[in-house]
């Protein structure tokens, strides 16, 4: 058997084993409070992705750099790339303290003319259950991920871990680490309203500008 065929066969075997062992998780994605899904299953990696990851591994240093660059790209899109990004509320105001998500709900009008509540906060504009007149908001992305990962606070490190887990839930982490930028953005577009094609009637960035931000942050393209 030719060396390339042996490599691909080995990758396929490893991928099949990963798929057999992997269990689905519950995911919640979306930016606007009224649009957020609360019970969709996190997709398994595709066989093609697993073969690619096994047959052509990305050096660890490059994979970590690509992940860091992708996170900075998201912060750039969300308007939180500055020095106070991890303390930024939806609309640009700042909160203080890292003990927990600030849980401050604000109303805003989207591009479709709807009045919605948002609790978006931090570098990745995470949503959390928060008090509003007559009850509480329903979007619980931060609460769910923080409980899963055991995140003790809302510090920058915890916020970064939260974002990486959302990327993983969307089935995009292998793409991010390997530098498959366009594919990764497509998979996470429903998580952050600023992504191209997000569809939340909020301002969206174009793919070219996000790719440039990623490259400027030190990311590489596959």
C-alpha positions, 0 to 999 in steps of 0.5 A, spaced: 500 500 500 502 506 498 504 511 504 499 516 502 493 510 502 496 508 509 496 515 512 489 516 510 487 509 512 490 510 519 486 517 519 479 513 518 480 508 523 482 513 528 476 517 526 471 511 526 474 510 534 473 517 536 466 517 533 464 511 536 466 514 543 464 521 542 457 522 546 453 528 544 452 534 548 447 539 549 448 546 546 445 553 546 447 558 541 445 565 539 445 572 540 439 576 541 434 574 547 428 572 543 432 568 538 436 564 542 435 556 542 435 552 548 435 545 546 439 543 540 444 538 540 452 539 539 454 536 532 459 531 532 465 532 528 464 529 521 468 523 519 472 528 514 474 533 519 476 527 524 480 524 518 483 531 516 485 532 523 488 525 524 492 525 517 494 532 517 495 534 524 497 542 525 503 543 530 501 545 537 504 551 537 500 553 531 494 550 533 494 554 539 496 561 535 490 560 531 485 559 536 488 565 540 487 569 533 480 566 532 478 569 539 481 576 538 477 576 531 471 574 535 472 580 540 474 585 534 467 583 531 463 584 537 467 591 538 470 588 545 477 588 542 480 594 546 483 594 553 476 594 557 473 588 552 472 583 558 468 588 562 464 591 556 456 591 557 452 591 550 452 598 548 459 599 550 458 601 558 463 597 563 461 593 569 466 592 575 468 586 578 469 579 576 465 574 581 460 573 576 456 575 570 454 582 571 447 579 569 444 586 567 439 586 562 438 592 557 432 593 552 434 594 545 431 595 538 433 590 532 434 592 525 427 589 524 424 594 529 423 589 535 424 591 542 428 585 545 432 584 552 439 582 552 444 581 557 450 580 553 456 582 557 464 581 556 469 580 551 464 575 547 458 578 549 455 572 553 448 571 555 446 569 562 439 569 566 438 576 569 432 579 572 427 584 568 421 587 570 416 581 571 421 575 571 427 573 568 430 573 561 431 566 558 438 566 555 442 562 559 448 560 555 453 563 560 450 559 566 450 552 562 457 553 559 460 555 566 456 549 570 459 544 565 466 547 565 466 549 572 468 556 571 468 559 578 468 567 576 467 571 570 475 573 569 478 574 562 480 566 563 473 564 564 471 568 558 476 565 554 474 558 556 467 559 555 468 562 548 472 556 546 467 551 548 462 554 544 466 554 538 467 546 540 459 545 541 458 548 534 463 543 531 468 548 529 474 547 534 478 543 529 477 548 523 479 553 528 486 550 530 487 547 523 486 554 520 480 553 516 478 560 517 472 560 512 469 554 515 470 555 522 466 562 521 460 559 517 459 554 523 459 559 529 455 564 525 449 563 529 453 564 536 455 571 535 450 576 532 456 580 528 458 574 524 456 574 517 450 570 516 448 570 523 441 573 521 439 576 528 437 583 524 443 586 527 450 589 524 454 584 521 461 584 519 463 582 512 468 575 512 474 579 508 474 584 514 474 578 519 479 574 515 484 580 515 483 581 523 485 574 524 491 574 520 493 580 523 492 577 530 497 572 528 492 566 525 494 562 519 490 559 513 490 552 511 
